Amino acid sequence: MKRASLALACILSIFTVEAAIAQTYPNQPVRIVVPFAAGGAVDSVARIVGQKMSDSLGQPVVIENKPGAGGNLAADTVARAAPDGYTILLTTNGHAISPSLYRTLPFDAIKDFIPVTQLIESPLLLVASNKLPVTSLKELTALAQQKPGGLNYGSTGVGNPLHLSMEMLKKATGMDIAAIPYKGDAPLNTALIAGEVDLAIVPVATGRANVENKLVKGLAVTTAQRSKAMPDLPTVAEQGVPGFDTGSWQGFFVPANTPPDVVQRIYQETKKALDTPEVRERLKAFVAEPVASTPEAFAQKFKDDVAKFAKIVKDANIPMQN
């Protein structure tokens, strides 16, 4: 009886502490940990949304950049943080790739985090060198079938979302296209313009100008819906690959065991920030569509993406990374 009473008392004390945290949240600065260097697209989104949230919360929202280890350094920092809502991870769909790509991780990408909300979604763009005699995905597929192994695509990192999106496209269309590694977007785009590489999947934010200036050819966008930034460019699904839908997203995660009321507060404040005309206008520069999904909806999307990327990694025979 004493043990049962003690257990009940412990449970009640936990609920009491969680309720107290939720009622006073936030009463100190909130930290958003970003897994990339300052000045990049993810960092910029963190600062745009964070500033608006700070105005609403009445507390400073501090951006902390922790680049390294493919985003895993920042994720580990948040996984180890107190589950009180004062440390938030802003990361990309690379977080859904890590479980199937790395041999070991210092955290469990699913169990150690609570998905709070998907902030934005950004379409990806399939582009081709002007030297390649194709103007659509259907023509590309036909050419690739005529020349199995004869075409190549530029890749900026093993297992990143751009690489896996191309592997997903290869699987869906049956194309046999070899990967050519590049150290970043800039050298890849230079190679595309020079015709040194045939194809690539790139963010619309960085690829749109090259298409509009006719330096490369835009063949398709990878998301289910056309990009508002390039409305005349058809989707992959519209060109004979029904159901194809992949893009890039950014979302908020907090440590596991963060009180539900705090999770809801962060979600509500994020949604409020993303709904403002000022934030929406500034996000246009990154060709990003605000989403502000509920924690439940984002948790399901994250779970689905973990499974999707695991299948792509397996089908493409991508070796596990250290």
N, C-alpha and C positions, 0 to 999 in steps of 0.2 A: 504493500500500500504506500509506504514511504517513497519507494522508487517511482511509482506511478505519479505520486504528487509532485516529486522533484522534476520528472519529465514534463509534466503539465506546466509547472512553474517556468521551466526553461523556454517552452514554446510560447507561453504568454509574454515572457520578457522579450523574446525576439520580435513578436508582433508589436509590442509597446515601443521598442527602439525604432522599428521600421515606421511606425505611425508618427513618431516624433520627428524623424528625418524628413518624412514627406510633408509634414505641416510647416516646417521651418525652411524648406528648400526653396530657393538657395539663399544662404546667409553668408556666403563667401565667394570668391572668384571661381568660375568654372573653366576647366582646362579642356581644350580640344586638341588631341594628339593627331598629327598628320604624318603619314609615312613617307612623305616626299619633301624635297627641299623647298625653301621659301621662293616664291615667284612663279611657281608652276601652276597649272590649271587647278589641281586639287587644293593646293594651298590658297589660291585666290578664292575659290568657292567657300572654303572654311572662313576666310576673313570677311567675305561679303555677308554670309549668313550669320556668322558669329557676332559681328557688329550690331546687326539688327536684333538678334536675340539679347544682347547685352542691354540695349535700350529698353527692351520689354521686361527683362528679368530684374533690372535694377542692380546688377552685379557685373563686374568686368568679365568678359569672355576672352581668355588668353589662348593664343594659338602656339602650340609647341611642335616644332618640326623635328621628327626623329627618322630621317631616311636611313635605309640600309636593310640588307637581307630580304629584299623583295617585298618590303612592307611588314615583315614579321617582327622587326625590332619594335616598331610602334605598337603593333598588336599585343606583343608580350608585355609592354609597359602598361597597357590598359587592362590586360587580363589580371595582372598582379595588383592593380590599384584597388583601393577601398570601394566597395559597391554602394556608393552613396550619391551617385549622380554628378560628382564634381570632376570626374575624368571621363571624357567621351572620345571614342575613336571615330575619326572620319576617314573612311577608306574606300577602295574601289572593289569591283567584282573580282579583283585578284585575290581577295580574302576567301572567296568561294573556290578558288583554284588550289590554294596552298595545301589542303588536306590530301589531295591526290598527286601533288607534284613533288613534295618534299618527303624524304625518308623519315625525318624526325622533326617535330616542332616543339617548342617549349610550352605550348598551350594547345588546347583543343578548340579548333575554330568554331565548333558548334556549342559544346557544353560550357565553355568559359565566357560566353558572351550572350547578351540579349540584343537582338536586332530592334532598333528603335524606330527608324523610318528611312526610307529611300528618299534622298534629297532630290537627285536629278537623274535623268537618263540622257545619254548622248549617242546618236547613231554613229555607225562606222561606215566607211566608204571603200568600196572596191574600185581601185584605179588601175589603169594600164598605161604602159609606155606608148607614146605616139608612134613608135616603130612597130608595135604589134598590130597586125591587120584585123582588128576586131573593134566593134562599137557597142556591143551588148554582151550580157552574160551568156545568152544562147550561142552567139558566135564564138565566144571564148570556149565554151564547153565543146562545141563541134571541133574547134582547132586543136584543143587539148586531146581529144579522142583520136584525131588524125596523127598527132605527134606525141604519143605517150612518153612521158619523161623528158620531152623536148622543151618544155617551158619551165620557168622558175618564178619564184616570188621572194620579195624581201621580207625578212623577219628581224625584229629588233630585240628579241629575247626569247629564250626557250620557256614555253609555258605561260607567257603573258597573254592577256585577253585578245590582242591582235593576232598573235600566232595561233591560238586555239580557234579563233573565229575562222581563219583561213583553213585550218585542218577540218573544221566542221563543214565548211563549204566544199572542200575536196571530197569528203565522205558523202555529202548529200548529192553531189553531181557526178561522182565517179571520176573526177579529174586526177591525173597523175602529174603533180607539179612539185618540183624540188625546191627546198628552202635555201635561201642565201642569207647568211647572218650579217647584220649591220649593228653598229654600236649605238645607234640612236635614230630619231626621226629625221634629223637634218641630213646625215649622210645617205639615208635610205631615199629621201625625196630627191636628193641630188642625183643618185644613181637612176632613179625612175625617169627623171627629166632627160638624162643623158642616154637613156635606152640601155643601160648596163644591166638592168633587171626588168623583167616583163610586167610583173604585177605586184600589188601589195594591198593589204587592208589597213587603212589609216583612219584616224579620227576625222570626222567632217570638219572640225575646227581648224585642223592644220592642212587638210587636203583640198578644201573648197577653193581657196585662192588659186591653187595650181590648175584646177579644172577650169575655173572661170577664165583664167589667163591662157588657156589652151596649151599649157605646158605638159599636161597629162590628160588622159581620157577617163571620165567618170563612167563606170559601167553599172553600178548598183549601190543602193544603201542596204544595210544588213538587217535593219529593224523591220518589224511587221508593218509599220506605217512609214510613209515617205517623210523625209526630213523637211521641216518648214523652211530651212535655210536653202534647200535645193529641191523644191517641189516638183520640178520637171524630171527628176531622175527616178526611175522606177526601182522598186524593192527587188530583192532576190526572189521573194515569193511570187511576185508578179511575173517573173521571167522563168516560170516553170519549176520552181522548187517550193511547193506549198508548205506552209507551216514554218518556214525558215525564219528565225527571229533571234538575233543576238546583237547586243550593243554593249555600251560601257555605262556603268552606273556608279554613283557615289552614295554612301549611306552612313548613318550614325549607328554605333554599337556602344553598349556600356557593359561593365563587368557583370557576370552572372551574380544573381542574388540581389541586384539592385531593386529596391522596393517598387512594386507595380505603380504606385501613385507618382513616384519620381519619374519613372519611364514615361508615363502618360504626360507629365508636365513638360518633359523635354520634347516629346512628340508635338504637343500642342503649341509650344513656343516656336519650334522649327516650322511647323505648318503656317503659323501666323507670319513668320518672317518671309517664307517662300510665297505667300499670298500677296505681299506688298508689291505694287507696281515698280517701285525703285529696284528691288532685288530681281524681279523678273526681267527688267530692262538690262540690268548689268550682266545677268546670266546669258543673255543673247550673244554676248561677245565670245562665249565658249560653246555656242551652238548647243546649249543645254536646256532641256525641258524640265521644269519643276515637277516633282511627283508628290512628295509629302504623303506617302502611304502610311497606313496605320501600322503599329507594331505587329499585329497579327498578319497583315498582308505582306509586310516586308519579311517576316520570319518564314512564311511559306515560299516566297520568291527566293530567299537565300537558300533554303533547303533544296528547292528545285534546281538552283544553279550549281550547288555542290554536286548533285547527282549528274547533271548535264555535263559539267566539266570533267568529272571523273570518267565518264564514258568516252569523251573526246580524247583524253590523255591515254586511255587504254587502247582505243581504236587506232590512234596514231602511233602507238608504240613509243611514246615519249619516255625516255629514261628518267627515273627518279633522281631528283637533285639533292645535293648535300646541304 
